[in-house]
Amino acid sequence: MRRREFVTLVGGTAAAWALPVNAQAVPVVGWLNPQPLTTGRNLLDGFRKGLGEEGFVEGENVMIELRTADGKGERLPALAGDLVQQGVAVIMAGSPPAALAAKRATSTIPIVFTSGADPVRIGLVSSYNRPGGNATGVHIQFSQLVGKRLALLYEAVPQTARIAVLVNPAHPADAKASVRNATEAARALGLDIKVFNATTTDEIDAAFEAFVIWRAGAVLVAPDIFFSRQRAQLATIAARHVLPTSVFARNQVQAGSLMSYGPDNRDNYRQAGRYVGRILKGEKPADLPVLQPTKFELVINLKTAKALDITFPPSILLSADEVIE
């Protein structure tokens, strides 16, 4: 079967594949994601795996139209509108902004999302068990793992008594949940924590200067899309100040931060792919409950640990899902 790719005129990246002669019978799934494919390829692979588990193989009995915003969220509404105009059967929306853009673009085309934000609170669904409307998906509850991440960070650097917690107050609900969970965990561990805010790149720099003044022994970065985008900055400045840093996603450790613990995002997209497959078979998103992550991963960067003169205890090394050397 021949394949071809094209680039959309609407500011993002698009890809499509040639179909069999009976193309009208093949459903088209729209992929809407703020990340470029260079950083989100593994997520697309997970999504394809989930589709395959429901019997849908790309290029045989399903087609995928890719729309990526290349890190520019303001492009998402136009890209969502383009997918609606294309008449896709389902939209796979890979972030809260992408899901909201799709939701505003259509009230009839089914939407399957992955969302770190509460989908009820931001208006994607009516409830977890009975979403209603045209959207359902996977809610990735990063903030609930903050306590576990704090405990793992303390296990890695037990000599520290002070840990700084960096949050983004621009997203108050998520920031408050992270602070609450960190405070409870710190109390149980006997740690002294202090919360610092950052909403811009300059404020991240200022926060790390404040960590040093406060004499923090380590840093826990709260889950937030802004901090994910600034993963290279966070890794660089943490190295400059010799501060062990716990982050919330694999790609942040790959950028140079010390360690992360969080949901396996590739598996989250696999679950989303299965939901898309079920919808293509005739189920309605209104009847599919919002899912929670089922797989979690601990990732550590030994190269960063060596630079920080940190020796991970065997308990962490043995439980790590990935060790970057």
Phi, psi and omega in degrees: 000132180282146179236147177217153180234148175219162180251127181289156178275357186260052167067358180238195180251135178231149175215142178217157181238144178297146186249168174298174183304319180275060187295331184296336183274352183265120179290150179247128178254130177270132178253114182241115186213138179288340184275145171291157181297335180298331179253346183247015183299320181293330178291319177296323177297318177296320179297315179298322179298315178297318175301317181297325179295338177262007175093013181249121182244124181300133181090347178250301181229016172205151178237145178242125174259118184266132172226112179238143185269000178053040177082003182249095186300334181294345179278343188301316180302316180294321179293321177297317179298324179295319178295321178297316178298326179291343179075038180295157182279325180214148173248126173264112186251116190262040173177162175303314179299322179294318180295318179294321177297318178294320181297322179287334183279335182207142174249004183241322179289129179300142179235131172243127186238161160242129188219127172279340176272154179297114184294336175287314183297323183268003171089018179281324182223162179278323179202167181288317184281326179230085187302326184067173176062210187245017184228146170202177180165216184239125176262115182265102188272075182299318187296333180289347180264002183300318180298317178296319179295322179296318179296320179293321178295318179294325177294327180284325181231068186293346181283348182270143177248348182238126178233125178277142178243120182259123180232162177250103182291353177294339176242077192299322182297314179292320180297316180296320179296319179295316180296317180300312181292323178293320181296316180296318180293320180297321179298317180292328182270351183074031182261153173260118178241156175219136184267134177235148183251149173205129177237354180224168178296321178296323180289331173297314178301315181295323180297318180293326173298320179292326177301317182294317179298321180284350181066045175292143177265345181195168183228135171248119180268120181292151180294128179193140183298327179296316180293329176295317179295329182263028185298325179292318177298315181297318180294319182293314184287329176295320178295320181298322181265005179053054181240116174300133186230129174262128179240185191244002182213151182306316185295337177287325176289322176298332178281346176129355176290163190289311188202157176217154171218126181184180179298147174285103188293328177298321179289327176300319178289331174297315178299318178297321178298322178294320178296319177299317178299319180294323178293320177298333178278352176124351178287157183254139179301330180299335184259358182259113183297148176296131183270162173245155176302146179244346179234138180233156184219141174253123181237132179232151181249103182291331177296317177293319179301318179296318180295329180268001182060044179249132174251113181292137175294151180305327182300323179283316181299320182289331182267355181291138177276334177211135175241119180268121183245000000 
